[in-house]
Amino acid sequence: MTKRRQIKLRGSTDRTKRLRENSVGTQPKLSTERSMLMTETYKQYSGEVSIPVLRALSFKNYLENRELYLGQDELIVGEKGNEPQTAPTFPELCCHTLEDLEIMDKRQYISFKVSQKSKKEHEEIIMPYWQNKSMRHKILSHMSQEWKNCYEAGIFTEFMEQRAPGHTVADDKIYRKGFLDFKQEIEESINNLDFFNDIEALDKKNQLEAMLISCDAIIIYGKRYADLARKLAQKEIDGKRKEELLWIASNCEVVPANKPETFAQAVQ
């Protein structure tokens, strides 16, 4: 008889086991933080700047002001929410209804808990601004009734009208250059625009300026994590964890502003 293989707990170290347990064992929840900051920026700048710049400014506002999370066992930082299993919402893509939030909060499988505070923010601030401006609204308003019937019948379902693609689109440039390098290249492209002979020069300038703002946003985000790690290190009484926090800070002071110098910085 073949000996039955013993099943081991997933995770190669005690640290990774704790991190996995913290993630898998945490109840997912919805956060309106991103939506609130996005709405704030759009209300302030919509109609005054180009669409690419508007989107870049909203991205920058989010990375400048969102609450950061740095977990006890983490060595690589950048949680998408203010704690594990917290999902941001994207009203520019899909402005959920209050009924949607109730369903997500109470459904049996893969539920996302929604706080009363988030529901109130969604009802009073997010929905009034985004409900007729979202990408989903624009897509569905241009579709035929036949198409809508097929969609509602479930012949096809998700086509990213409700969420952004979560794929990594960067190539190996991010391992060879930092965002300060990208900024230099973008500025050179702006300086080389030909407004006399290129009818798309203004559109290109708007896009390139938005890219500059986005680079600044990512650099600021890295610096914020470096500052947070150093602040936590000052309060940390465990010597080993203090060293880890200072190591995190030193990595975030290199990347993403500059190209990574180590494997850990490349992963970060």
N, C-alpha and C positions, 0 to 999 in steps of 0.2 A: 504493500500500500504506500501511496505517496504521502509523505509527511506534510500535514497542513501548515502553511506558512503563518507565522505569528504576525498579527496586524499591529503595527506600531502607531502611536499618536503622530499626527502630521506635525512637521516642524523639526528641523535638524538640531536646534538648540533650545534651551529653556526660554531664551528671549523670543525666538520666533514662535514658539508655542504660546507664550503669553500674548504676543501681538495678534496671533490668529484667533485666540480665544476672545480677546477684547473686540475683535472685528466681528467674528461670527456670532458671538453671544450678545451683541448689542442690538437693541430694537431700532430698525431704521426709522428715520424721521425726516420730515420736510422742513426746509429752512427758507424763509422769505428774504434773508439778508441780501443776497445778490439782487433779487428783484427790486428791493427798495432802493438800493444804490443805483441800479440801472435806471429806474424811474426818475430818481433825483437828477441824474445827468441829462436825460432826455428832456425833462421839463425845463432845465436851465439852458440847454444849447440847441435844441431842435429848431431848425429854420434859420439858425445863425451861422452854422458851419456846414461843410459838406458831409454827406452820409458816412464816408470812410472815417473822417475826423471825429464825427459824433460817436461812432462805434468805438473808436480808439480811446476817446475821452471817458466813455463809460467803463471800458476795460481798466483804464488807469485809476479811475475813482474807486473801482472795486478792489484792486490790489493794494491801493493806498489805505483803505479804510476797513476792509473786512477783518473779522476777528480771526486771529491765528491760533492754530493748535499745534502743540509740540508734546507728544505723549511721553510717558515715563520711560518706555523702552525703545523709543525711536532713535534711529541713527540717520535715516533719510527722511527729510521733512517735506511738508507740502500737502497736508490733508485738505481735501476739497471743501470740507465744512469746518465748523468750529469744534467738532468732535467726530469720532468714527461713525460711519453709517449715517451721515447727515447729507441729504441730497438738496442741492440748490435748485431753484426753479428758473425757467427761462421764458419770461412773458413775451419777449420779442419774437419767440418762435411759436409758443402756444400759451394763450392766456386761459388758465383753467377756471372753471366755474366753481362756485361754492359747493355744488353737488359733487364735482370731481374730487374736491378736497375731502368731503365726507366719505366718499367711497374709498379713497386711498387710506383714510384713517381707520376705517372699520372693516375693510374686507379681510377675509380669513387668511388668504395666502399673499405673501409679499406685501404686507401693509406698511404704510409710511405714516407714522403718527404726526398729527398736525396740531400744534398748540392753539389755544384760543387767541393768543397774541398774534400768531401768524394768520389765522383766519380773519381777524379784525383788520390787519394791515392789507391783506389781500382784498377784502371787501371794500375798504374805504379809500385805499390809495392805488393799489396795483390794477385791479379790474377796471375802475373808471378810466384809467389812462390807456390801457393796452387792449381792451376787449375787441376793438375794431381795427387795431393796428398790427396785430400779430401776423407772422408769416403763415400760420395755419389758416387764419381768417382770409387772407388774400388768396391762398391756394384754392380753398374750397369755394370761394365766391366766383372763381373763374371756371369751375368744373360744370359739366353738363349734369342734368338730373339723372341720366342713365348711369354716369360715372358714380354719382353720389349713392344711387341705389345699390350698385355693386359694392361700394365701400361699406355701407351700412349693413349689407348682408354678410360681410366678412369674406368676400371673394378675395380681396386683398386687404391688408391691414396697415401695418407700420411702414411708412415711407419717409420717415424722419421729418414729418410735418409737426411733430410734437417735441422733438428734441434735437440737439446738435450731434453731429458725428463725434464719436469718442475715440476715433482712431488717431494714432500718432502720424502726422504728415511730414515731420521734419526728416531730412536725410542726415548724412554724417557731418554736415556743416556744423552742427551744434557741438560736435566733439573736437572741431578744429578751430572754431572761432567763438568769441564771446559776443555779447550783444553790444558792447562798445565798438567792436569791429564791424558789426552789421550797421550800426549807426553811421560810421565813417563811410561805408559803401553807399548807404542811402543818401547821405548828404552830397556825395560826389555825383550820384544820379540826378539829384535835384539841380545841382549846378550845371549839369550838361544838358538840361532840357532846352529844346529849341522852340520858343514860343512864336517864332516868325513862320516856321515851315511845318510844324507838327500840330495839326488841329486837335490832337488828343493831349497836348502838353499840359493843359490845366487839370484835366482828369488825372493824369499821371502824377502831377504835383500834389493833388489832394490825397491820392493813395500813398505816395511816398511820405508825406507829412504824417499821415495816420500811422504808418509803419514806424516812424521816429518816436511818436508818442507811445506806441505799444512797446518798443524797446525800452524806453524810460520806465514804463510800468513794470516790466519784468525785472529790471535792475533794482527798482525800489522794493519790489517784493522780496528779492533775495536779501537785500540789506535789512529789511524788517525782521526776517528770520534770524539773521546774524545777530542783530541787536537783542532779540528775544532770547536766543540761546545764551548769550553772555549775561543777560539779566537773571535768567534762571540759574546759571552757574554761580553767580554771586551768592545766591540764597541756598544752594545745594550743600547739604552736610555730608553726603556720601562722596568720598574722594574719587571713586571710579566714575560715578555718574557726572561729577563735576568735570573730569577730564573729557568725557564723551561730549558734554555740552559745549565745552570750549573747542573741541574738534569739529563739531557741527558748525559753530560760529565761524571758524577759520575757513571751512569749505564754502560756506555761503558768502564769505567776503571775496572769494575768488570767482565762483560761478553764481549767477549766470552772466555777470558783467564781463568776465574774461573767459577765455577758453579753459577747459578743465586741465589740470596738471596731474591728476591721479585718477584711478578707476572709480573711487568713491565720489569724486567730484563729477565725473562723467555720468554716473548714475543719478546723482543729485540733480 
